[in-house]
Amino acid sequence: MRLGLSTLTPNQRESVVLAFYGGLTYPQVAARLGTGLPAVKARIRSGLAQLKVALA
């Protein structure tokens, strides 16, 4: 999994780690990063898609 995380952009990685390892909800991730909820959702969605490819 760590190898897969290294393929993500820093923004994607931070969002994914906070949501899935940190246990934060998407709104909590957005508040923590000081960004909008749609941006966080997009980062996580694209990050998970990239992880799927990297780990396949």
C-alpha positions in Angstrom: 0.0 0.0 0.0 2.8 2.4 0.8 4.2 1.9 -2.7 0.8 2.8 -4.1 0.6 5.9 -1.9 3.9 7.2 -3.4 2.2 7.4 -6.8 -0.3 10.0 -5.6 0.1 13.7 -5.7 0.8 15.3 -2.3 -2.7 16.7 -2.1 -4.3 13.3 -2.9 -2.0 11.4 -0.5 -2.8 13.8 2.4 -6.5 13.6 1.7 -6.6 9.8 1.4 -4.4 9.3 4.5 -6.5 11.6 6.6 -9.8 10.0 5.5 -8.8 6.3 5.6 -5.9 6.1 8.1 -7.0 9.1 10.2 -10.6 8.1 10.3 -11.8 11.6 9.4 -15.0 12.2 7.4 -14.7 14.1 4.1 -16.0 17.3 5.7 -13.5 16.9 8.5 -10.7 16.5 6.0 -11.8 19.6 4.2 -11.8 21.6 7.4 -8.4 20.2 8.4 -6.9 21.1 5.0 -8.7 24.4 4.7 -10.2 23.5 1.4 -13.7 23.0 0.0 -15.5 19.7 0.3 -15.8 19.2 -3.5 -12.0 19.5 -3.9 -11.5 16.9 -1.1 -14.0 14.5 -2.7 -12.3 14.9 -6.1 -8.8 14.3 -4.6 -9.9 11.2 -2.8 -11.8 9.8 -5.7 -8.9 10.4 -8.2 -6.4 9.1 -5.6 -8.3 5.9 -5.0 -8.6 5.4 -8.8 -4.8 5.8 -9.0 -4.2 3.4 -6.1 -6.4 0.8 -7.9 -4.2 1.0 -11.0 -0.9 1.1 -9.0 -1.8 -1.9 -6.9 -3.3 -4.0 -9.7 
